[in-house]
Amino acid sequence: MKKLLLLFTVLSFFIVLTGCKDEPPSIRIKNERQNKANVQIQQTNSNTININDVAGGTTSGYQDVAEGGKTATAVIQSEQVSPSINFSTSNDNNYTIVILNEATPKLRVDVSSK
């Protein structure tokens, strides 16, 4: 009985330690258009992240960012319009900025848990 209680205590401690760890938010770009795009992400802490050369029909890898407000602007090759979107990020989430394949380029942000 003592061994079972000790095992339960150690297991509970391990679960609490691993369950309370926050992972920083991550961002990636999904380009649904045909032309290459460069995306600039301005953070509220004044840092700027650039995810460049995202080819048409591809998705970039994730990049960790700080929590908080963001403004994403896409510059699409051979396009006159540079769409922007404002959103906020929080720990333990992945964010995909989608460059939509519409007549006029638009951005959408999809969120999923890590």
C-alpha positions in Angstrom: 0.0 0.0 0.0 2.9 2.4 0.8 4.5 1.7 -2.5 1.2 2.4 -4.3 0.8 5.7 -2.4 4.4 6.7 -3.2 3.9 5.8 -6.9 0.7 7.9 -7.0 2.4 10.9 -5.4 5.4 10.8 -7.8 3.1 10.4 -10.8 0.9 13.3 -9.6 4.0 15.5 -9.1 5.2 14.7 -12.6 1.8 15.5 -14.2 1.6 18.9 -12.3 5.1 19.9 -13.5 4.5 19.0 -17.2 1.0 20.3 -17.3 1.9 23.8 -16.1 4.5 24.6 -18.6 3.5 27.3 -21.1 4.7 27.1 -24.6 5.2 30.4 -26.6 2.8 31.0 -29.4 4.0 30.1 -32.9 3.1 31.6 -36.3 3.4 30.3 -39.8 2.2 31.5 -43.3 0.0 29.6 -45.7 0.0 31.1 -49.2 -3.0 30.0 -51.2 -2.2 32.4 -54.0 0.0 31.5 -57.0 2.7 34.2 -56.5 5.4 34.3 -53.8 4.7 36.4 -50.7 6.7 38.1 -48.0 4.9 38.7 -44.7 5.9 41.2 -42.0 4.6 40.7 -38.5 4.8 43.8 -36.3 4.5 43.0 -32.6 3.3 45.3 -29.8 6.8 45.2 -28.2 8.2 46.9 -31.4 9.9 43.7 -32.7 9.2 42.8 -36.3 9.3 39.3 -37.7 9.7 38.7 -41.5 8.7 35.4 -43.1 9.9 35.8 -46.7 9.7 33.9 -49.9 6.6 31.8 -49.2 5.9 30.3 -52.6 2.4 30.0 -53.9 0.5 27.0 -52.7 3.0 26.3 -49.8 3.1 26.8 -46.0 6.1 28.0 -44.1 7.4 26.4 -40.9 6.3 27.6 -37.5 8.3 30.4 -35.7 7.9 31.2 -32.0 6.8 34.7 -31.1 5.9 36.7 -28.0 2.4 36.9 -26.6 0.3 39.9 -27.4 -1.0 42.0 -30.3 0.2 41.6 -33.8 -0.3 43.2 -37.2 0.5 41.1 -40.2 1.0 42.6 -43.7 1.6 40.5 -46.8 3.4 41.8 -49.9 2.5 39.6 -52.8 4.7 39.5 -55.9 3.0 41.2 -58.9 0.0 42.4 -56.8 -0.9 46.0 -56.1 -2.7 45.3 -52.8 -0.9 44.4 -49.6 -3.5 43.0 -47.2 -3.1 43.4 -43.4 -4.8 41.9 -40.4 -4.7 42.6 -36.6 -4.8 39.7 -34.1 -3.5 38.7 -30.7 -1.5 35.7 -29.7 -1.4 33.7 -26.5 0.7 30.8 -25.1 0.0 27.2 -26.1 -1.4 28.2 -29.5 -0.3 27.9 -33.1 -1.4 30.6 -35.6 -1.6 30.2 -39.3 -1.8 33.5 -41.3 -3.6 32.4 -44.5 -3.2 34.5 -47.7 -6.6 33.8 -49.3 -6.9 33.2 -53.1 -9.6 35.7 -53.8 -10.0 38.4 -56.5 -8.6 40.9 -54.0 -6.0 39.4 -51.6 -7.1 39.1 -48.0 -5.7 37.5 -44.8 -7.3 35.2 -42.3 -5.8 33.9 -39.1 -6.5 30.3 -38.0 -5.8 29.2 -34.4 -5.1 25.7 -33.1 -3.8 24.4 -29.7 -0.3 23.1 -29.4 
